């Protein structure tokens, strides 16, 4: 099993920056980590992914503004969000895929609100 605990989030003005962190624990090995988000009234969407080898993927709307990074030794993943926009407002969920368990995991979520 894998447990994911997020930290960070909060309220920030448009154009501001915010960082999210996630720590994974458990016995299963993790292959991919990342972040998803869900805005009010919308479906959950993929934001970013990072593989164990460092390969990254970003959804188009955050390219050039968000940076995902990972520490394999500590089993942590971070999301640095710059130039935030009101449309980035959502609950952000940490994500992990375990090849050992062949399943996806999500954290409890942390709120990010971009508003003046």
N, C-alpha and C positions, 0 to 999 in steps of 0.2 A: 504494500500500500504506500501511497504518497500523501503527505499533508502539506498544504501550501498556506503560508501566512503572509499577507500583504501588509505593507506600511507605506505611509506617505499619503498623498491626496490632500484635498482641501479646497479652499476658495482662492482663486487667483484672477487678476484682471486680464482682459484681452491683451495679448502681446507678451504676457508674462511667462514664467517658466515654473515647472514643477517636476519633482522626481518621485517615482514609485519604486519600491523594492519588494522583493518576494523571496522568502526563504523556504526551501523544500526540505522535508525530512521524511524518513521512512526507509524501508528496506529495499524497495524496488529501484532499479537503476533508471535514470531519466535520459531520454534521447533528445527531445525537443522541449524547449521552454518558450514562454511568450506571454502575450497579453491580449485579451479580448475586451470589448466594452459593449455596454448596452445603454442606450439613451432612452428616456421616457417615451413609451409608445412605439419603440422600434425594436427590431430583432437584434440579438447579440451579433456582433461582428468581430472578425479577426482584425487586430491592430498590427501586431508584429510577432515574428518568430525568430528564434536563434537556435541553431543546431549545436550539437556537442562539439563540432569542429569549428564553430564560429560563423557559419553561413547564416546570413540574415535575410529576412523578408519583411516588407512593409506594405500595408495597404496604401493605395495611391494618395489618399487624402492626408496622410501624415508624412509622406516622403519629404526629406529635407528639413523636417521640423522635429521629428522624434528620433531618438537613438536607443536601440536596445543593446544591452551587453550582459555578459554572463560570466560567472566565476564557477567553473566546474568543481574546483576543489572544495568550495563552500556551498555548492548547490544553491546559488542565488542568481537571480535575474533582476536587472534594473531597467527602467524605462525613463529616460530623460526627455521631457517634453518642453520644447521651446516654441515661442511665438504662438501661444495657445489662442484658440478661437472659441467663441461661444458654442459652436457646433461640436467642439470636443467634450462638452459637458456630458458626463455619463458615469455609470458605475464601471470601474475597471477591474477586471478579473485576471488574476495570475493563472497561467495555463502550463500544464506539463503533460508530456506523453511518455509513457513508460513502455519500452519495447518488451521488457520482461513480463509485464502484466498485460500487454496488448490493450491498453485502455488510456483514455484521457482523464485528466484531473483538473479541477478548477478550485481556486480559493473562494473565500467568502465575499470578496469584492470590497473595493474602496471607492468612495465618492470623489469625483473631480468636478468642480463647478467653475466655469469660466464666465465671469460676469463683472460688469462695472458697478 
